[in-house]
Amino acid sequence: MPDSMSEQLQQDMQCEGLLECFHGLKELDKECFWALVTAEEPLTVDEIAEAVDRERSTAYRAVQRLLQTGFIQKEQINYDHGGYYHVYRPTDPSKIAGEMQRMLNDWYAKMGQLIQEFETKYENETESPPQIES
């Protein structure tokens, strides 16, 4: 991904790029998310690992990152005779989009404040050079 904002604005981006841009998600994270979105029902970590053709532990780490960012939800399923397992489903896209919009608004406000600080700092510095007494 490009480093500067001007490079990002010149690059063609797809909506999936938001996952990386906003949350630093990796390609595998996006693959796991897509596997959950396209599944007809919630999946276990083993099923996710199989869908993305990775080891269970690797898929588990991606699932944990997706949980942390709120992109997926975990549900506990109990066996009739004791014990349980977890399944995962994608979070409602409108909820994810709303959270990204809030994050963007916070970022925009922070950048606006930093731009104002930059202007104030350097406007005062460039008004006139200090006089040297002889």
Contact map, one row per residue, 1 for C-alpha under 8 A:
11100001000000000000000000000000000000000000000000000000000000000000000000000000000000000000000000000000000000000000000000000000000000
11111011000000000000000000000000000000000000000000000000000000000000000000000000000000000000000000000000000000000000000000000000000000
11111011000000000000000000000000000000000000000000000000000000000000000000000000000000000000000000000000000000000000000000000000000000
01111111000000000000000000000000000000000000000000000000000000000000000000000000000000000000000000000000000000000000000000000000000000
01111111100000000000000000000000000000000000000000000000000000000000000000000000000000000000000000000000000000000000000000000000000000
00011111110000000000000000000000000000000000000000000000000000000000000000000000000000000000000000000000000000000000000000000000000000
01111111111000000000000000000000000000000000000000000000000000000000000000000000000000000000000000000000000000000000000000000000000000
11111111111000000000000000000000000000000000000000000000000000000000000000000000000000000000000000000000000000000000000000000000000000
00001111111100000000000000000000000000000000000000000000000000000000000000000000000000000000000000000000000000000000000000000000000000
00000111111100000000000000000000000000000000000000000000000000000000000000000000000000000000000000000000000000000000000000000000000000
00000011111110000000000000000000000000000000000000000000000000000000000000000000000000000000000000000000000000000000000000000000000000
00000000111111000000000000000000000000000000000000000000000000000000000000000000000000000000000000000000000000000000000000000000000000
00000000001111101000000000000000000000000000000000000000000000000000000000000000000000000000000000000000000000000000000000000000000000
00000000000111111100000000000000000000000000000000000000000000000000000000000000000000000000000000000000000000000000000000000000000000
00000000000011111110000000000000000000000000000000000000000000000000000000000000000000000000000000000000000000000000000000000000000000
00000000000001111111000000000100000000000000000000000000000000000000000000000000000000000000000000000000000000000000000000000000000000
00000000000011111111100000000000000000000000000000000000000000000000000000000000000000000000000000000000000000000000000000000000000000
00000000000001111111111000000000000000000000000000000000000000000000000000000000000000000000000000000000000000000000000000000000000000
00000000000000111111111110000100000000000000000000000000000000000000000000000000000000000000000000000000000000000000000000000000000000
00000000000000011111111111000000000000000000000000000000000000000000000000000000000000000000000000000000000000000000000000000000000000
00000000000000001111111110000000000000000000000000000000000000000000000000000000000000000000000000000000000000000000000000000000000000
00000000000000000111111100000000000000000000000000000000000000000000000000000000000000000000000000010000000000000000000000000000000000
00000000000000000111111110000000000000000000000000000000000000000000100000000000000000000000000000000000000000000000000000000000000000
00000000000000000011111111000000000000000000000000000000000000000000000000000000000000000000000000000000000000000000000000000000000000
00000000000000000011101111101100000000000000000000000000000000001100000000000000000000000000000000000000000000000000000000000000000000
00000000000000000001000111111100000000000000000000000000000000000000000000000000000000000000000000000000000000000000000000000000000000
00000000000000000000000011111110000000000000000000000000000000000000000000000000000000000000000000000000000000000000000000000000000000
00000000000000000000000001111111000000000000000000010000001001000000000000000000000000000000000000000000000000000000000000000000000000
00000000000000000000000011111111100000000000000000000000000001101100000000000000000000000000000000000000000000000000000000000000000000
00000000000000010010000011111111110000000000000000000000000000000000000000000000000000000000000000000000000000000000000000000000000000
00000000000000000000000000111111111000000000000000010000000000000000000000000000000000000000000000000000000000000000000000000000000000
00000000000000000000000000011111111100000000000110110000001001100000000000000000000000000000000000000000000000000000000000000000000000
00000000000000000000000000001111111110000000000000000000000000000100001100000000000000000100000000000000000000000000000000000000000000
00000000000000000000000000000111111111000000000000000000000000000000000000000000000000000000000000000000000000000000000000000000000000
00000000000000000000000000000011111111100000000100110000000000000000000000000000000000000000000000000000000000000000000000000000000000
00000000000000000000000000000001111111100110000100000000000000000000000000000000000000011100000000000000000000000000000000000000000000
00000000000000000000000000000000111111100000000000000000000000000000000000000000000000001100000000000000000000000000000000000000000000
00000000000000000000000000000000011111110000000000000000000000000000000000000000000000000000000000000000000000000000000000000000000000
00000000000000000000000000000000001111111110000000000000000000000000000000000000000000000000000000000000000000000000000000000000000000
00000000000000000000000000000000000001111100000000000000000000000000000000000000000000000000000000000000000000000000000000000000000000
00000000000000000000000000000000000000111110000000000000000000000000000000000000000000001000000000000000000000000000000000000000000000
00000000000000000000000000000000000100111111000000000000000000000000000000000000000000111000000000000000000000000000000000000000000000
00000000000000000000000000000000000100101111111100000000000000000000000000000000000000111000000000000000000000000000000000000000000000
00000000000000000000000000000000000000000111111100000000000000000000000000000000000011110000000000000000000000000000000000000000000000
00000000000000000000000000000000000000000011111110000001001100100000000000000000000001110000000000000000000000000000000000000000000000
00000000000000000000000000000000000000000011111111000001000000000000000000000000000000000000000000000000000000000000000000000000000000
00000000000000000000000000000000000000000011111111100000000000000000000000000000000000000000000000000000000000000000000000000000000000
00000000000000000000000000000001001100000011111111110000001000000000000000000000000000000000000000000000000000000000000000000000000000
00000000000000000000000000000001000000000000111111111111011100000000000000000000000000000000000000000000000000000000000000000000000000
00000000000000000000000000000000000000000000011111111110000000000000000000000000000000000000000000000000000000000000000000000000000000
00000000000000000000000000000001001000000000001111111000000000000000000000000000000000000000000000000000000000000000000000000000000000
00000000000000000000000000010011001000000000000111111100001000000000000000000000000000000000000000000000000000000000000000000000000000
00000000000000000000000000000000000000000000000011111110000000000000000000000000000000000000000000000000000000000000000000000000000000
00000000000000000000000000000000000000000000000011011111011000000000000000000000000000000000000000000000000000000000000000000000000000
00000000000000000000000000000000000000000000000011001111111000000000000000000000000000000000000000000000000000000000000000000000000000
00000000000000000000000000000000000000000000110010000111111100000000000000000000000000000000000000000000000000000000000000000000000000
00000000000000000000000000000000000000000000000000000011111110000000000000000000000000000000000000000000000000000000000000000000000000
00000000000000000000000000000000000000000000000010000111111111000000000000000000000000000000000000000000000000000000000000000000000000
00000000000000000000000000010001000000000000100110010111111111100000000000000000000000000000000000000000000000000000000000000000000000
00000000000000000000000000000000000000000000100010000001111111110000000000000000000000000000000000000000000000000000000000000000000000
00000000000000000000000000000000000000000000000000000000111111111000000000000000000000000000000000000000000000000000000000000000000000
00000000000000000000000000011001000000000000000000000000011111111100000000000000000000000000000000000000000000000000000000000000000000
00000000000000000000000000001001000000000000100000000000001111111110000100000000000000000000000000000000000000000000000000000000000000
00000000000000000000000000000000000000000000000000000000000111111111000000000000000000000000000000000000000000000000000000000000000000
00000000000000000000000010001000000000000000000000000000000011111111100000000000000000000000000000000000000000000000000000000000000000
00000000000000000000000010001000100000000000000000000000000001111111111100000000000000000000000000000000000000000000000000000000000000
00000000000000000000000000000000000000000000000000000000000000111111111111000000000000000000000000000000000000000000000000000000000000
00000000000000000000000000000000000000000000000000000000000000011111111000000000000000000000000000000000000000000000000000000000000000
00000000000000000000001000000000000000000000000000000000000000001111111100000000000000000000000000000000000000000000000000000000000000
00000000000000000000000000000000000000000000000000000000000000000111111110000000000000000010000100000000000000000000000000000000000000
00000000000000000000000000000000100000000000000000000000000000000111111110000000000000000110000100000000000000000000000000000000000000
00000000000000000000000000000000100000000000000000000000000000100110111111000000000000011110000000000000000000000000000000000000000000
00000000000000000000000000000000000000000000000000000000000000000010011111100000000000011110000000000000000000000000000000000000000000
00000000000000000000000000000000000000000000000000000000000000000010000111110000000001111000000000000000000000000000000000000000000000
00000000000000000000000000000000000000000000000000000000000000000000000011111000000001110000000000000000000000000000000000000000000000
00000000000000000000000000000000000000000000000000000000000000000000000001111100000111100000000000000000000000000000000000000000000000
00000000000000000000000000000000000000000000000000000000000000000000000000111110000111100000000000000000000000000000000000000000000000
00000000000000000000000000000000000000000000000000000000000000000000000000011111011110000000000000000000000000000000000000000000000000
00000000000000000000000000000000000000000000000000000000000000000000000000001111111110000000000000000000000000000000000000000000000000
00000000000000000000000000000000000000000000000000000000000000000000000000000111111000000000000000000000000000000000000000000000000000
00000000000000000000000000000000000000000000000000000000000000000000000000000011111000000000000000000000000000000000000000000000000000
00000000000000000000000000000000000000000000000000000000000000000000000000000111111100000000000000000000000000000000000000000000000000
00000000000000000000000000000000000000000000000000000000000000000000000000000111111110000000000000000000000000000000000000000000000000
00000000000000000000000000000000000000000000000000000000000000000000000000011110011111000000000000000000000000000000000000000000000000
00000000000000000000000000000000000000000001000000000000000000000000000000011110001111100000000000000000000000000000000000000000000000
00000000000000000000000000000000000000000001100000000000000000000000000001111000000111110000000000000000000000000000000000000000000000
00000000000000000000000000000000000000000111100000000000000000000000000001111000000011111000000000000000000000000000000000000000000000
00000000000000000000000000000000000100000111100000000000000000000000000111100000000001111100000000000000000000000000000000000000000000
00000000000000000000000000000000000110001110000000000000000000000000000111000000000000111110000000000000000000000000000000000000000000
00000000000000000000000000000000100110000000000000000000000000000000001110000000000000011111100000000000000000000000000000000000000000
00000000000000000000000000000000000000000000000000000000000000000000011110000000000000001111101100000000000000000000000000000000000000
00000000000000000000000000000000000000000000000000000000000000000000000000000000000000000111111100000000000000000000000000000000000000
00000000000000000000000000000000000000000000000000000000000000000000000000000000000000000111111110000000000000000000000000000000000000
00000000000000000000000000000000000000000000000000000000000000000000000000000000000000000001111111000000000000000000000000000000000000
00000000000000000000000000000000000000000000000000000000000000000000000000000000000000000011111111100000000000000000000000000000000000
00000000000000000000000000000000000000000000000000000000000000000000011000000000000000000011111111110000000000000000000000000000000000
00000000000000000000000000000000000000000000000000000000000000000000000000000000000000000000111111111000000000000000000000000000000000
00000000000000000000000000000000000000000000000000000000000000000000000000000000000000000000011111111100000000000000000000000000000000
00000000000000000000000000000000000000000000000000000000000000000000000000000000000000000000001111111110000000000000000000000000000000
00000000000000000000010000000000000000000000000000000000000000000000000000000000000000000000000111111111000000000000000000000000000000
00000000000000000000000000000000000000000000000000000000000000000000000000000000000000000000000011111111100000000000000000000000000000
00000000000000000000000000000000000000000000000000000000000000000000000000000000000000000000000001111111110000000000000000000000000000
00000000000000000000000000000000000000000000000000000000000000000000000000000000000000000000000000111111111000000000000000000000000000
00000000000000000000000000000000000000000000000000000000000000000000000000000000000000000000000000011111111100000000000000000000000000
00000000000000000000000000000000000000000000000000000000000000000000000000000000000000000000000000001111111110000000000000000000000000
00000000000000000000000000000000000000000000000000000000000000000000000000000000000000000000000000000111111111000000000000000000000000
00000000000000000000000000000000000000000000000000000000000000000000000000000000000000000000000000000011111111100000000000000000000000
00000000000000000000000000000000000000000000000000000000000000000000000000000000000000000000000000000001111111110000000000000000000000
00000000000000000000000000000000000000000000000000000000000000000000000000000000000000000000000000000000111111111000000000000000000000
00000000000000000000000000000000000000000000000000000000000000000000000000000000000000000000000000000000011111111100000000000000000000
00000000000000000000000000000000000000000000000000000000000000000000000000000000000000000000000000000000001111111110000000000000000000
00000000000000000000000000000000000000000000000000000000000000000000000000000000000000000000000000000000000111111111000000000000000000
00000000000000000000000000000000000000000000000000000000000000000000000000000000000000000000000000000000000011111111100000000000000000
00000000000000000000000000000000000000000000000000000000000000000000000000000000000000000000000000000000000001111111110000000000000000
00000000000000000000000000000000000000000000000000000000000000000000000000000000000000000000000000000000000000111111111000000000000000
00000000000000000000000000000000000000000000000000000000000000000000000000000000000000000000000000000000000000011111111100000000000000
00000000000000000000000000000000000000000000000000000000000000000000000000000000000000000000000000000000000000001111111110000000000000
00000000000000000000000000000000000000000000000000000000000000000000000000000000000000000000000000000000000000000111111111000000000000
00000000000000000000000000000000000000000000000000000000000000000000000000000000000000000000000000000000000000000011111111100000000000
00000000000000000000000000000000000000000000000000000000000000000000000000000000000000000000000000000000000000000001111111110000000000
00000000000000000000000000000000000000000000000000000000000000000000000000000000000000000000000000000000000000000000111111111000000000
00000000000000000000000000000000000000000000000000000000000000000000000000000000000000000000000000000000000000000000011111111100000000
00000000000000000000000000000000000000000000000000000000000000000000000000000000000000000000000000000000000000000000001111111110000000
00000000000000000000000000000000000000000000000000000000000000000000000000000000000000000000000000000000000000000000000111111110000000
00000000000000000000000000000000000000000000000000000000000000000000000000000000000000000000000000000000000000000000000011111111100000
00000000000000000000000000000000000000000000000000000000000000000000000000000000000000000000000000000000000000000000000001111111100000
00000000000000000000000000000000000000000000000000000000000000000000000000000000000000000000000000000000000000000000000000111111100000
00000000000000000000000000000000000000000000000000000000000000000000000000000000000000000000000000000000000000000000000000001111110000
00000000000000000000000000000000000000000000000000000000000000000000000000000000000000000000000000000000000000000000000000001111111000
00000000000000000000000000000000000000000000000000000000000000000000000000000000000000000000000000000000000000000000000000000001111100
00000000000000000000000000000000000000000000000000000000000000000000000000000000000000000000000000000000000000000000000000000000111110
00000000000000000000000000000000000000000000000000000000000000000000000000000000000000000000000000000000000000000000000000000000011111
00000000000000000000000000000000000000000000000000000000000000000000000000000000000000000000000000000000000000000000000000000000001111
00000000000000000000000000000000000000000000000000000000000000000000000000000000000000000000000000000000000000000000000000000000000111
